[in-house]
Amino acid sequence: MDKLNYLLRGFGFKNISDYLSSLFRFDSLKVWLSFLLGGVFEYTGLDSVVLLAFVGLIIAEFQTGIKVSMQVNGERFKSRKFGRMILKIGTYILIISVLHSFSTRMHIPKFLGFDVNPFLWLYYSVFIAIVFQLFISWMENLGCLGYKETKSIAGFILRKFNKWFEFDGTKNNGDN
């Protein structure tokens, strides 16, 4: 911490507390949030409603996961888990943003007269896979909390999609 404070003094701040209070004052917080949200909408290629639903799904999965760990597993809440959720949101948004950049900013020649953009396919595939994984996890968490219907929904979806993917570690080779 002393090294960080030393570095910040070189930029004119007293310490980390002075830096953070300068950075996140209420009026500057509004500017940062509008800048951040505007950038997220622009660089992910997601509509504001879709992005808010996506973040809402992450938060719902996180919240139910915390409840499962506390109520079912008897664990205490650890603040590290909140940081993990923030990092998860950031990582997902970064991946989606990079794929969106590739899909919109790269010139890909036509193939047999058709516009074939593999990055656009990858963008949608990855986004759908992330949403699918979050939704299944949320349904499983709700099932562990006693909502039996959600466990059935998650099981049904996993059985259907395990023909192509290995979501739960057991790929179905088409025997069903």
VOLO-946607 format. One record per residue (C-alpha): residue in one letter; residue number from 1; y, z, x. Coordinates in steps of 0.1 Angstrom, whole numbers, plus 5000, padded with zeros to 4 digits. Layout:
N
- type / seq / yy / zz / xx
- A / NUM / Y / Z / X
...
//
This chain:
176
- type / seq / yy / zz / xx
- M / 1 / 5000 / 5000 / 5000
- D / 2 / 5023 / 5007 / 5029
- K / 3 / 5019 / 4972 / 5043
- L / 4 / 5027 / 4958 / 5008
- N / 5 / 5058 / 4979 / 5005
- Y / 6 / 5068 / 4969 / 5041
- L / 7 / 5064 / 4932 / 5031
- L / 8 / 5084 / 4937 / 4999
- R / 9 / 5113 / 4955 / 5018
- G / 10 / 5116 / 4922 / 5038
- F / 11 / 5124 / 4905 / 5005
- G / 12 / 5150 / 4932 / 4996
- F / 13 / 5129 / 4954 / 4974
- K / 14 / 5124 / 4992 / 4980
- N / 15 / 5087 / 4992 / 4971
- I / 16 / 5062 / 4978 / 4947
- S / 17 / 5077 / 4998 / 4918
- D / 18 / 5111 / 4983 / 4924
- Y / 19 / 5096 / 4948 / 4926
- L / 20 / 5076 / 4951 / 4894
- S / 21 / 5106 / 4966 / 4874
- S / 22 / 5128 / 4938 / 4887
- L / 23 / 5101 / 4912 / 4878
- F / 24 / 5091 / 4925 / 4844
- R / 25 / 5124 / 4937 / 4828
- F / 26 / 5123 / 4929 / 4791
- D / 27 / 5147 / 4899 / 4793
- S / 28 / 5129 / 4884 / 4823
- L / 29 / 5095 / 4892 / 4805
- K / 30 / 5106 / 4869 / 4777
- V / 31 / 5115 / 4841 / 4801
- W / 32 / 5081 / 4846 / 4820
- L / 33 / 5061 / 4845 / 4788
- S / 34 / 5078 / 4814 / 4774
- F / 35 / 5074 / 4797 / 4808
- L / 36 / 5038 / 4807 / 4810
- L / 37 / 5029 / 4798 / 4775
- G / 38 / 5047 / 4765 / 4777
- G / 39 / 5029 / 4757 / 4809
- V / 40 / 4995 / 4767 / 4794
- F / 41 / 5000 / 4744 / 4764
- E / 42 / 5011 / 4715 / 4786
- Y / 43 / 4985 / 4718 / 4813
- T / 44 / 4954 / 4726 / 4792
- G / 45 / 4960 / 4699 / 4767
- L / 46 / 4952 / 4723 / 4739
- D / 47 / 4972 / 4725 / 4707
- S / 48 / 4989 / 4759 / 4703
- V / 49 / 4966 / 4769 / 4674
- V / 50 / 4935 / 4759 / 4693
- L / 51 / 4947 / 4778 / 4724
- L / 52 / 4955 / 4809 / 4704
- A / 53 / 4921 / 4807 / 4686
- F / 54 / 4904 / 4804 / 4721
- V / 55 / 4922 / 4834 / 4735
- G / 56 / 4915 / 4853 / 4702
- L / 57 / 4878 / 4845 / 4706
- I / 58 / 4879 / 4859 / 4742
- I / 59 / 4896 / 4890 / 4730
- A / 60 / 4871 / 4894 / 4700
- E / 61 / 4842 / 4890 / 4724
- F / 62 / 4858 / 4915 / 4748
- Q / 63 / 4865 / 4940 / 4721
- T / 64 / 4830 / 4939 / 4706
- G / 65 / 4815 / 4940 / 4741
- I / 66 / 4835 / 4973 / 4748
- K / 67 / 4823 / 4987 / 4715
- V / 68 / 4787 / 4979 / 4723
- S / 69 / 4789 / 4995 / 4757
- M / 70 / 4805 / 5026 / 4743
- Q / 71 / 4786 / 5030 / 4710
- V / 72 / 4752 / 5016 / 4718
- N / 73 / 4749 / 5021 / 4755
- G / 74 / 4769 / 5054 / 4757
- E / 75 / 4791 / 5041 / 4785
- R / 76 / 4827 / 5052 / 4790
- F / 77 / 4856 / 5026 / 4788
- K / 78 / 4867 / 5016 / 4823
- S / 79 / 4901 / 5000 / 4828
- R / 80 / 4884 / 4975 / 4852
- K / 81 / 4870 / 4958 / 4821
- F / 82 / 4905 / 4949 / 4809
- G / 83 / 4912 / 4933 / 4843
- R / 84 / 4879 / 4914 / 4840
- M / 85 / 4890 / 4900 / 4806
- I / 86 / 4924 / 4888 / 4820
- L / 87 / 4906 / 4872 / 4850
- K / 88 / 4882 / 4855 / 4826
- I / 89 / 4910 / 4841 / 4805
- G / 90 / 4928 / 4829 / 4836
- T / 91 / 4897 / 4813 / 4850
- Y / 92 / 4888 / 4795 / 4818
- I / 93 / 4924 / 4782 / 4815
- L / 94 / 4924 / 4771 / 4851
- I / 95 / 4891 / 4751 / 4847
- I / 96 / 4903 / 4735 / 4815
- S / 97 / 4937 / 4727 / 4830
- V / 98 / 4922 / 4710 / 4861
- L / 99 / 4899 / 4689 / 4839
- H / 100 / 4927 / 4680 / 4816
- S / 101 / 4948 / 4669 / 4847
- F / 102 / 4920 / 4647 / 4859
- S / 103 / 4914 / 4632 / 4825
- T / 104 / 4950 / 4624 / 4818
- R / 105 / 4965 / 4616 / 4852
- M / 106 / 4938 / 4596 / 4869
- H / 107 / 4938 / 4558 / 4865
- I / 108 / 4902 / 4548 / 4858
- P / 109 / 4895 / 4511 / 4856
- K / 110 / 4879 / 4496 / 4825
- F / 111 / 4842 / 4492 / 4825
- L / 112 / 4829 / 4461 / 4807
- G / 113 / 4862 / 4460 / 4788
- F / 114 / 4860 / 4497 / 4776
- D / 115 / 4881 / 4527 / 4786
- V / 116 / 4855 / 4550 / 4801
- N / 117 / 4870 / 4582 / 4813
- P / 118 / 4842 / 4606 / 4825
- F / 119 / 4868 / 4633 / 4831
- L / 120 / 4877 / 4633 / 4794
- W / 121 / 4841 / 4637 / 4785
- L / 122 / 4838 / 4665 / 4811
- Y / 123 / 4869 / 4682 / 4797
- Y / 124 / 4856 / 4683 / 4762
- S / 125 / 4821 / 4692 / 4773
- V / 126 / 4832 / 4722 / 4794
- F / 127 / 4857 / 4734 / 4767
- I / 128 / 4830 / 4732 / 4740
- A / 129 / 4804 / 4750 / 4763
- I / 130 / 4829 / 4778 / 4770
- V / 131 / 4837 / 4783 / 4733
- F / 132 / 4800 / 4781 / 4725
- Q / 133 / 4791 / 4807 / 4751
- L / 134 / 4819 / 4830 / 4739
- F / 135 / 4809 / 4826 / 4702
- I / 136 / 4772 / 4834 / 4709
- S / 137 / 4782 / 4864 / 4729
- W / 138 / 4805 / 4876 / 4702
- M / 139 / 4777 / 4871 / 4675
- E / 140 / 4752 / 4890 / 4697
- N / 141 / 4777 / 4919 / 4702
- L / 142 / 4783 / 4921 / 4665
- G / 143 / 4745 / 4921 / 4659
- C / 144 / 4742 / 4950 / 4683
- L / 145 / 4769 / 4968 / 4663
- G / 146 / 4748 / 4965 / 4632
- Y / 147 / 4759 / 4933 / 4616
- K / 148 / 4724 / 4918 / 4612
- E / 149 / 4736 / 4885 / 4598
- T / 150 / 4754 / 4876 / 4631
- K / 151 / 4722 / 4883 / 4651
- S / 152 / 4704 / 4858 / 4629
- I / 153 / 4732 / 4832 / 4633
- A / 154 / 4731 / 4836 / 4671
- G / 155 / 4693 / 4833 / 4671
- F / 156 / 4693 / 4802 / 4649
- I / 157 / 4719 / 4785 / 4671
- L / 158 / 4702 / 4794 / 4703
- R / 159 / 4668 / 4781 / 4690
- K / 160 / 4684 / 4748 / 4680
- F / 161 / 4704 / 4743 / 4712
- N / 162 / 4677 / 4755 / 4737
- K / 163 / 4661 / 4721 / 4732
- W / 164 / 4688 / 4707 / 4755
- F / 165 / 4703 / 4737 / 4772
- E / 166 / 4690 / 4770 / 4786
- F / 167 / 4715 / 4795 / 4771
- D / 168 / 4692 / 4825 / 4769
- G / 169 / 4670 / 4817 / 4799
- T / 170 / 4641 / 4801 / 4780
- K / 171 / 4644 / 4764 / 4776
- N / 172 / 4625 / 4750 / 4747
- N / 173 / 4607 / 4718 / 4757
- G / 174 / 4607 / 4704 / 4722
- D / 175 / 4576 / 4723 / 4711
- N / 176 / 4593 / 4735 / 4678
//
